[in-house]
Amino acid sequence: SGASLCPHGKTTLAPQLFHRQRQDGAWGLTLATPTQAQMAFHYGIPRVLLANEVVDGAALRGLSRTVDADSRRDLWVFADGLEAVNALATHWCAEKSLNVLVETGIAGGRCGARSSEEAMEVARAVKGSPNLLLSGVACYEGIVISQEPERDRAQVSVWLEALVALAQQADGERLFEGTEIVLSAGGSAYFDLVARHLKAAKLSLPARVVLRSGCYLTHDSGHYQRLIALMEARLDAAWKPTGHLSPALEVWAQVLSRPEPTLAFLDAGKRDLPMDLGLPKPGRWLRQGQTQPEPCPDTWRLTGLHDQHARLELPADAPLKIGDRVGLAVSHPCTTFDKWNVVFEVDERGTVLGAVKICA
């Protein structure tokens, strides 16, 4: 598509994986908070897109010092209102100007200017601030998720077209500075629409379409699996992928108790597993003393999580015993990684190849 990937580092918060993403061609790394941005800079990531408003003075001054400490470091942040621009202009004190993207939003959504008029006011205010640099426009379209895919697609398309129109209007007023204009959108559900719509912008400077998708790195077995299937169904022949994303994230738990014939408890719960976008699903299981996992039958279901217990319902004749292990397929990588200090990288047989430190 010609777009640049600036993957969202909050998915893993793992500097080792950040660097592997950069080696694979990532333009930079996206982070969500000032603390996360500081961490990325500390671990050697030179280009950070902080996809959020930053209004805290201490955080902005700290980021200023961090950017000043290494001339290779560059930072982009969002602004969606005049107060946000004022906070940036008041507290940014680095020698290098701060790159600012005007963020747009939708009614009832998350952050972002709610109208083109408000967004243009933000753009003009950034242009008028001597220590800020208007570098582009951005949105987070991933919040548009309902049970009606066609309606979602239409809403996202209208939003992206409005983002392009905003960029063209600001460009017409010569508000952008620098050598290129960044057009950025975020989620892992609509990156095909983002690439198509944002590449259509007609601007006086080169445009860089920046995707901020993060969950692609491990994919999942629930929320994003469904959304990617919808995306692939939208693609015409010219855009059909040669391969597919595969789930690469699994949490293993041991059977602690089988107090009833149709009920077992595992030693993993809310502190270990995500549940915000659906409960994990039993994927594979391993008999105690064996080395080759087997697929879990469809009749095994996780029906609830306690702090550190998982409730597994299964047929009375299921062979699962105390001491056996169950590999749980998760939905939503972001709220899986943040529950662990270390995750292991394994091959298809489960042999540990290495460890990845998580800085959650």
C-alpha positions as CSV (number, residue, x, y, z in Angstrom):
1,S,0.0,0.0,0.0
2,G,3.0,2.3,0.4
3,A,2.0,3.2,4.0
4,S,4.5,3.3,6.9
5,L,4.1,1.2,10.0
6,C,4.6,2.8,13.4
7,P,3.4,-0.1,15.5
8,H,1.8,0.6,18.8
9,G,4.2,-0.5,21.5
10,K,1.6,-0.6,24.3
11,T,0.6,-4.0,22.9
12,T,3.7,-5.6,24.2
13,L,5.8,-3.0,26.1
14,A,8.7,-5.2,25.2
15,P,11.9,-3.3,24.0
16,Q,13.3,-6.5,22.5
17,L,10.2,-6.7,20.3
18,F,10.4,-3.0,19.5
19,H,13.8,-3.4,18.0
20,R,12.8,-6.5,16.0
21,Q,9.9,-4.5,14.6
22,R,12.3,-1.7,13.6
23,Q,14.6,-4.2,12.0
24,D,11.6,-5.5,10.0
25,G,11.1,-2.0,8.6
26,A,8.9,-0.1,11.2
27,W,9.1,3.7,10.6
28,G,9.0,4.3,14.4
29,L,7.1,3.2,17.5
30,T,3.8,4.4,18.8
31,L,3.2,4.7,22.6
32,A,0.3,5.9,24.6
33,T,1.6,7.7,27.7
34,P,4.6,9.9,28.5
35,T,6.0,7.2,30.7
36,Q,5.9,4.7,27.9
37,A,7.5,7.2,25.5
38,Q,10.3,7.8,28.0
39,M,10.8,4.0,28.2
40,A,11.0,3.7,24.5
41,F,13.6,6.5,24.2
42,H,15.6,4.9,27.1
43,Y,15.8,1.6,25.2
44,G,17.1,3.2,22.1
45,I,14.0,3.9,20.0
46,P,14.8,7.3,18.2
47,R,11.4,8.0,16.7
48,V,8.3,8.0,19.0
49,L,4.8,8.9,18.1
50,L,2.9,9.5,21.4
51,A,-0.7,8.9,20.1
52,N,-2.4,10.9,22.8
53,E,-2.9,14.4,24.2
54,V,-0.2,15.4,26.7
55,V,-1.2,18.2,29.0
56,D,0.8,17.6,32.2
57,G,3.6,20.2,32.6
58,A,6.0,17.9,34.4
59,A,5.6,15.2,31.8
60,L,6.2,17.7,28.9
61,R,9.3,19.1,30.6
62,G,10.6,15.6,31.2
63,L,10.1,14.7,27.6
64,S,11.8,17.9,26.6
65,R,14.9,17.0,28.5
66,T,14.9,13.5,27.1
67,V,14.7,14.7,23.5
68,D,17.4,17.3,24.2
69,A,19.7,14.5,25.5
70,D,20.0,12.9,22.1
71,S,19.8,14.8,18.8
72,R,18.5,11.6,17.0
73,R,15.3,11.6,19.1
74,D,12.1,12.9,17.6
75,L,8.7,13.0,19.2
76,W,5.2,13.5,17.8
77,V,2.1,14.2,20.0
78,F,-1.6,14.8,19.5
79,A,-3.7,17.9,20.2
80,D,-7.4,18.3,19.8
81,G,-8.2,21.6,21.4
82,L,-6.8,25.1,22.1
83,E,-6.2,24.3,25.8
84,A,-4.1,21.3,24.8
85,V,-2.1,23.4,22.4
86,N,-1.6,26.0,25.1
87,A,-0.3,23.3,27.5
88,L,2.2,22.1,24.8
89,A,3.4,25.6,24.0
90,T,3.8,26.5,27.7
91,H,5.7,23.5,28.9
92,W,7.7,22.2,25.8
93,C,11.2,23.5,26.4
94,A,13.5,21.4,24.2
95,E,15.7,23.1,21.7
96,K,14.0,21.0,19.0
97,S,10.4,21.9,18.1
98,L,7.7,19.5,19.1
99,N,5.9,17.7,16.3
100,V,2.1,18.0,16.7
101,L,-0.7,16.1,14.9
102,V,-4.2,17.5,15.0
103,E,-6.4,14.7,16.3
104,T,-10.0,14.4,15.1
105,G,-12.8,12.5,16.7
106,I,-16.5,11.6,16.4
107,A,-19.5,12.4,18.5
108,G,-19.6,10.1,21.5
109,G,-16.2,8.7,20.7
110,R,-12.8,9.2,22.3
111,C,-10.4,12.2,22.1
112,G,-10.3,14.4,19.0
113,A,-11.7,17.6,17.7
114,R,-15.4,17.1,16.9
115,S,-15.7,19.4,13.9
116,S,-13.4,20.6,11.0
117,E,-13.8,24.1,12.3
118,E,-12.4,23.1,15.7
119,A,-9.7,21.1,14.1
120,M,-8.6,24.1,12.0
121,E,-8.5,26.3,15.1
122,V,-6.1,23.8,16.6
123,A,-4.0,23.7,13.5
124,R,-3.7,27.5,13.3
125,A,-2.8,27.7,17.0
126,V,0.0,25.1,16.6
127,K,1.3,27.1,13.6
128,G,1.3,30.2,15.7
129,S,3.4,28.7,18.5
130,P,7.1,29.1,18.0
131,N,8.1,25.9,19.8
132,L,5.5,23.7,18.1
133,L,5.6,22.3,14.5
134,L,2.4,21.3,12.8
135,S,3.4,17.9,11.2
136,G,0.1,16.3,10.2
137,V,-3.3,15.0,11.2
138,A,-4.5,11.8,13.0
139,C,-7.4,9.8,14.3
140,Y,-8.2,6.5,16.0
141,E,-10.9,4.8,14.0
142,G,-10.6,1.5,15.9
143,I,-13.4,2.6,18.3
144,V,-16.0,2.0,15.5
145,I,-17.0,-1.6,16.2
146,S,-20.5,-2.8,16.2
147,Q,-22.4,-5.9,15.0
148,E,-23.0,-4.2,11.6
149,P,-19.8,-4.4,9.6
150,E,-21.1,-2.5,6.6
151,R,-22.2,0.4,8.7
152,D,-18.9,0.4,10.5
153,R,-17.0,0.4,7.2
154,A,-19.1,3.4,6.0
155,Q,-18.6,5.4,9.2
156,V,-14.8,4.8,9.1
157,S,-14.6,5.8,5.5
158,V,-16.5,9.0,6.1
159,W,-14.2,9.8,9.1
160,L,-11.0,9.1,7.0
161,E,-12.3,11.2,4.1
162,A,-12.9,14.1,6.6
163,L,-9.3,13.6,7.9
164,V,-8.0,14.0,4.3
165,A,-10.1,17.1,3.8
166,L,-8.7,18.6,7.0
167,A,-5.2,18.0,5.8
168,Q,-5.9,19.5,2.4
169,Q,-7.5,22.6,4.0
170,A,-4.6,23.1,6.4
171,D,-2.2,22.6,3.6
172,G,-4.1,25.2,1.5
173,E,-3.4,27.7,4.3
174,R,0.3,26.6,4.4
175,L,0.1,25.6,8.0
176,F,2.2,22.5,7.8
177,E,6.0,22.8,8.3
178,G,8.8,20.4,7.7
179,T,9.5,18.1,4.7
180,E,6.4,15.9,4.8
181,I,2.9,15.7,6.1
182,V,1.9,12.8,8.4
183,L,-1.5,11.3,7.9
184,S,-2.0,8.7,10.7
185,A,-4.7,6.4,11.9
186,G,-4.5,3.6,14.4
187,G,-6.4,0.4,14.8
188,S,-5.7,-3.1,13.7
189,A,-9.3,-3.5,12.3
190,Y,-9.4,-1.1,9.3
191,F,-5.8,-0.7,8.1
192,D,-6.9,-1.5,4.6
193,L,-9.4,1.5,4.6
194,V,-6.8,3.7,6.2
195,A,-4.2,3.0,3.5
196,R,-6.7,3.5,0.7
197,H,-8.3,6.7,1.9
198,L,-5.3,8.5,3.3
199,K,-3.1,7.7,0.2
200,A,-5.7,9.7,-1.8
201,A,-4.8,13.0,-0.2
202,K,-3.6,15.7,-2.6
203,L,-1.0,17.9,-0.8
204,S,1.8,20.3,-1.7
205,L,4.3,18.3,0.4
206,P,5.0,14.5,0.3
207,A,2.4,12.7,2.5
208,R,3.4,9.9,4.8
209,V,0.6,7.6,5.7
210,V,1.4,6.1,9.2
211,L,-0.4,3.1,10.5
212,R,-0.3,2.6,14.3
213,S,-1.6,-1.0,14.4
214,G,0.0,-3.0,17.3
215,C,-1.9,-6.3,17.8
216,Y,-0.8,-7.8,14.5
217,L,2.5,-8.8,16.1
218,T,0.9,-11.8,18.0
219,H,-2.6,-11.6,16.7
220,D,-5.2,-13.4,18.9
221,S,-7.9,-16.0,18.9
222,G,-10.9,-13.8,19.5
223,H,-11.5,-10.1,19.0
224,Y,-8.9,-9.3,16.3
225,Q,-9.3,-12.7,14.7
226,R,-12.9,-11.8,13.9
227,L,-12.0,-8.2,12.7
228,I,-9.2,-9.4,10.5
229,A,-11.5,-11.9,8.9
230,L,-13.9,-9.1,8.1
231,M,-11.1,-7.0,6.6
232,E,-9.9,-9.9,4.4
233,A,-13.4,-10.3,3.1
234,R,-13.4,-6.6,2.0
235,L,-10.2,-6.9,0.0
236,D,-10.4,-7.1,-3.8
237,A,-8.1,-9.4,-5.7
238,A,-5.3,-6.9,-6.0
239,W,-5.1,-6.5,-2.3
240,K,-5.6,-10.1,-1.2
241,P,-2.8,-11.2,1.2
242,T,-0.5,-14.0,0.3
243,G,-0.6,-15.2,3.9
244,H,-2.7,-14.7,7.0
245,L,-2.1,-13.6,10.5
246,S,-1.9,-16.5,13.0
247,P,-2.4,-16.4,16.7
248,A,1.0,-16.5,18.4
249,L,0.0,-15.9,22.0
250,E,-0.9,-18.6,24.5
251,V,-1.1,-18.8,28.3
252,W,-0.6,-22.2,29.9
253,A,-2.2,-23.1,33.2
254,Q,-2.2,-26.3,35.3
255,V,-5.2,-28.2,36.6
256,L,-5.4,-27.7,40.3
257,S,-8.7,-29.4,41.1
258,R,-11.6,-31.3,39.6
259,P,-14.1,-31.1,42.4
260,E,-17.0,-32.2,40.3
261,P,-17.2,-34.5,37.2
262,T,-18.0,-31.6,34.9
263,L,-15.8,-28.9,36.5
264,A,-12.1,-28.3,36.8
265,F,-10.1,-25.3,38.1
266,L,-6.9,-24.0,36.5
267,D,-4.2,-21.9,38.3
268,A,-4.7,-18.8,36.1
269,G,-7.2,-16.0,36.6
270,K,-7.9,-12.3,36.2
271,R,-4.4,-11.5,37.2
272,D,-3.0,-13.7,34.5
273,L,-5.5,-13.6,31.6
274,P,-7.4,-10.9,29.6
275,M,-11.2,-10.9,29.9
276,D,-12.1,-7.4,28.6
277,L,-12.8,-8.6,25.0
278,G,-14.0,-12.1,25.8
279,L,-12.9,-15.0,28.0
280,P,-9.9,-17.1,26.8
281,K,-10.7,-20.4,25.1
282,P,-9.1,-23.8,25.8
283,G,-6.9,-24.4,22.8
284,R,-4.5,-27.3,23.6
285,W,-3.9,-29.6,26.5
286,L,-0.9,-31.6,27.7
287,R,-1.1,-34.7,29.8
288,Q,1.3,-34.7,32.8
289,G,4.5,-36.4,31.8
290,Q,3.9,-36.0,28.0
291,T,5.6,-33.6,25.6
292,Q,3.1,-33.4,22.7
293,P,0.0,-31.3,23.3
294,E,-3.4,-32.3,21.9
295,P,-6.2,-30.1,20.7
296,C,-8.9,-29.4,23.3
297,P,-12.4,-30.7,22.4
298,D,-15.0,-28.0,21.6
299,T,-17.0,-29.2,24.6
300,W,-14.4,-27.7,27.0
301,R,-15.3,-24.2,27.9
302,L,-13.9,-21.5,30.2
303,T,-16.9,-20.0,31.9
304,G,-15.4,-17.7,34.5
305,L,-12.3,-16.2,36.1
306,H,-11.5,-15.6,39.7
307,D,-8.3,-13.7,40.8
308,Q,-6.1,-16.6,40.1
309,H,-8.4,-19.5,39.2
310,A,-10.1,-20.3,35.9
311,R,-13.4,-22.2,35.8
312,L,-13.3,-24.9,33.1
313,E,-16.5,-26.8,32.3
314,L,-16.2,-30.1,30.5
315,P,-17.9,-33.4,30.0
316,A,-17.8,-35.9,32.9
317,D,-15.8,-38.4,30.8
318,A,-13.1,-35.8,29.7
319,P,-9.7,-37.3,30.4
320,L,-8.3,-34.1,32.0
321,K,-6.6,-34.8,35.4
322,I,-5.0,-32.8,38.2
323,G,-1.5,-31.9,37.1
324,D,-2.3,-31.7,33.4
325,R,-1.9,-28.4,31.6
326,V,-4.2,-26.4,29.4
327,G,-3.0,-23.9,26.8
328,L,-5.5,-21.0,26.7
329,A,-6.0,-19.0,23.5
330,V,-6.6,-15.3,24.4
331,S,-8.6,-12.4,23.0
332,H,-6.8,-9.1,23.0
333,P,-3.0,-9.1,23.3
334,C,-2.7,-5.7,24.9
335,T,-4.3,-6.9,28.2
336,T,-2.3,-10.1,28.1
337,F,1.2,-8.9,27.9
338,D,0.7,-6.3,30.7
339,K,0.0,-9.1,33.2
340,W,3.5,-10.7,32.9
341,N,7.1,-9.6,33.6
342,V,8.5,-12.2,31.2
343,V,7.1,-14.1,28.3
344,F,8.8,-17.0,26.5
345,E,9.3,-17.4,22.8
346,V,8.8,-21.0,21.8
347,D,8.8,-23.0,18.6
348,E,5.9,-25.1,17.3
349,R,6.7,-28.0,19.6
350,G,6.8,-25.7,22.6
351,T,10.6,-25.7,23.1
352,V,11.7,-22.4,24.7
353,L,13.9,-20.4,22.4
354,G,14.3,-17.3,24.5
355,A,12.7,-14.9,26.9
356,V,11.2,-11.4,26.4
357,K,11.2,-8.8,29.2
358,I,8.0,-6.8,29.6
359,C,8.2,-3.3,31.0
360,A,4.5,-2.9,32.0
